């Protein structure tokens, strides 16, 4: 009986860890998408004359930092 409970506990812990990892992945993907959207908005504003190159460069740097920390998987989806 104890062996069964131990296995069940291990499986539940494994499922919990997988769920947490998936939530983290989704959160990082959303953050990357938000940064990409900010870069696009900054670039558009700059091209239209209402933005500055500094804002565009800051948005690009933030996106590059996110990619360095979390990868570029969000760009493929």
N, C-alpha and C positions, 0 to 999 in steps of 0.2 A: 504493500500500500504506500509506503513512504517513497519508494522508487517512482511510482506513478505520479505522486504529488510533486516530487522534485522535477520530473520531466515536464509536467504541466506548468510548473513555475518557470522553468527555463524557457519554454515555448512562449509563455505570456510575456516574459521579459524581452525576448527576442522580437516579438511583434511590437511591443512598446517602443523599443529602440528603433525599429524600422519606421514606425509611424513618426517618431520625433525627427528622424533624418529626412523623411519626406516633407514634413512641415518646414524644416530648415531650408531644404532645397527650394520649395515654393516661395518662401520669403525672400531668399536671395535672388530668385528669378524676377520676382516683382520689383525688388530694389533695382536690379539691373535695368529692367524695362523702364522704370521711372527715370533713371539717370539718362538713358538713351533718349527718352522723350524730352527731357530738359535740354539735352545737347541739340536736338533737332529744333526746338523752339528758340534757343539762343542763336543758332546759326540762321534760322529764318529771320529773326528780328534784326540780326546784324546785316543780312543781305537787303532787307527792306529799309534800312537806314535808321531803325529805332533801337538797335542794340549796339553793343560794343564788342570788339575783339576780345577784350579782357573777360567778359562774361562767357563768351564762347569757349575761351581757353580754360576757364575754371570748370565749366561743365565737362569738357573733354578730360581734364585731369581727374575729376571725380569719377568719371566712367572708367578711365584707365586704372585707377586705384582699385575700383571694385573688381575689375577683370583680373588684376594681379592677385587679389585676395581670394576670389571665388571662382575664377575661370570665366570663360565666355560661352558657356552652354546656353544661356538665355538668348544669345544672338541667333541660334539655329532654329528656334521654335517659332 
